[in-house]
Amino acid sequence: MISRDLTFVLGGARSGKSLHAERLATASALPVTYVATARIGDDEFAARVARHRERRPAHWALLEAPLDLPQALASIDEPGQCVLIDCLTLWLANLLCPADGSPPLDDYLARFAMLEETLAQARAKIIVVSNEIGLGVVPLGAATRLYVDELGRLNQRIAAISTQVTMMVAGLPLHLKTADRS
């Protein structure tokens, strides 16, 4: 029997995935820690982050984890808590496209495994958000293909260990996996 409570929310850009995840966290009635993976690189993105902050309840704790997501999660994983991770898409971008312009981090696959293991053993209620970006054409450029491929692989790994998986389309939740079935 699976004892963990791991919900994975996927969707495209502006599909409503973050809002849905926030509603799930609120509905849990547990203390919530919001784990942000974003790195703010320009004014437009800063405005996006500000909109997310304004929408979240002020009493939620915030933990920023642009690179060390498994360690951050392990540091706050406690029964009776809800952790909302938003999002794997930006975390992967930080690993594959470091801010200083250097090549991808050599250990990104090890970090995937560490995250997967940490999530599989989590004691808190965990909600993870990620984009589904592999529904279009094969991207031009090796770096973009690597990103799309690795996000697809990461999403599959997290979906496999999740107790619930929801795909958001046009603000509507499509339940792909529920706690009752796999």
Secondary structure, DSSP 8 states (H G I E B T S, - for coil): ----EEEEEEE-TTSSHHHHHHHHHHHTTS-EEEEE-----SHHHHHHHHHHHHHS-TTSEEEE-SS-HHHHHHHH--TT-EEEEE-HHHHHHHHHS-TTS----TTHHHHHHHHHHHHHT--SEEEEEEE--TTS---SSHHHHHHHHHHHHHHHHHHHH-SEEEEEETTEEEEEE-TT--
